Amino acid sequence: MRPRRWPGALALVLAAFLWGLAYWLEPQREELRLEAVALADQTGGSPLLTPGGTAPGGVAYVNRGQAGCRVRVKICAPELDGKPALLAGTLTSGRFQEAGTGGAGEEGWVRRDGYLYYQNARTGDLLLPGRQTPAAYTAVRLREDLEPEQLDTLRQWGAELYLVAQAQQEEGGEWR
């Protein structure tokens, strides 16, 4: 007489069904795809700045993913005497204002905890799929109080701004 195999097979089918159901019901994370867009012509190389001098330059971000995300940017500049040698900001009517210090209003960037955070009052601070942020900055300025020795040091280093952009799918989630 053959032993019955139906209960064992039925248990395997039920386990596979429950595993598949659990996978299907679990919230799947959309892939985050944030793309940087350079806002100034980068073909001419880096300009030679004098202390207090500014040059055009900037970056915005486009959400190429399928879901909205929060965006933050860390601007990393070479430091001299514990202060950044290069500042990112905007030049309006001949006046330089550091990035993220003017208040975001409806949509823009706000400085907090060493980062620039994208804010949008209409979308709850989410950058929607296919949308582009305003410029995080539109000009770069060399600090005014630099001494000739400090300028030589910067030239040796090849002073540049580096940006670290991160996105977050849900508030309080992991920045990636």
C-alpha positions, 0 to 999 in steps of 0.5 A, spaced: 500 500 500 502 506 497 503 512 503 498 518 501 503 524 498 497 529 498 497 532 505 505 533 504 504 536 497 498 540 499 502 543 504 508 545 500 503 548 495 500 552 501 507 555 503 509 557 496 502 561 496 503 564 502 510 566 501 508 569 494 502 573 497 506 576 503 511 578 497 506 581 493 503 585 499 509 587 502 510 595 500 515 595 494 520 600 494 521 604 488 528 605 485 530 612 487 533 615 481 536 623 482 540 626 476 544 632 477 543 638 471 549 643 471 546 650 470 553 653 467 557 651 461 563 647 464 567 647 457 571 653 459 574 650 465 575 653 472 575 661 472 581 664 476 577 668 482 580 673 486 578 674 493 571 676 493 570 674 486 564 670 483 563 666 477 557 663 474 555 655 476 550 651 479 546 645 479 539 642 479 536 635 480 531 631 476 527 626 479 528 620 474 524 615 479 517 613 479 515 616 486 516 622 489 522 623 494 525 628 498 532 631 496 538 634 500 545 636 498 551 637 502 556 642 499 563 640 500 568 646 499 576 646 501 577 649 508 582 654 511 582 656 518 576 652 519 572 656 514 570 654 507 574 658 502 569 657 496 561 659 498 555 657 493 550 662 493 546 666 488 548 673 485 542 678 485 542 685 483 550 685 484 549 682 491 551 675 493 547 671 498 549 664 501 545 658 498 539 656 502 539 662 507 534 666 503 528 662 505 524 657 500 518 660 500 513 656 495 519 652 492 526 652 493 532 650 498 533 651 505 540 650 509 539 646 515 544 642 519 549 643 514 545 641 508 541 644 503 534 641 503 529 642 497 522 645 500 516 645 496 509 647 500 505 644 494 508 637 494 509 637 502 517 637 500 517 632 495 520 632 488 515 629 484 517 624 478 519 627 472 520 634 475 526 639 476 528 643 482 530 650 482 538 651 482 541 649 489 546 655 487 547 659 481 554 662 483 560 661 487 564 666 490 571 666 493 572 668 500 574 675 501 579 675 507 584 670 504 591 672 504 596 671 498 599 665 502 592 662 503 591 663 495 597 659 493 595 653 498 588 653 494 591 653 487 596 647 489 589 644 492 585 645 485 580 648 490 573 645 487 566 644 490 564 637 491 556 636 492 553 630 495 546 629 493 541 624 497 534 622 496 529 619 501 522 616 499 519 617 506 519 621 511 524 619 516 526 613 512 534 612 509 537 617 505 540 614 499 
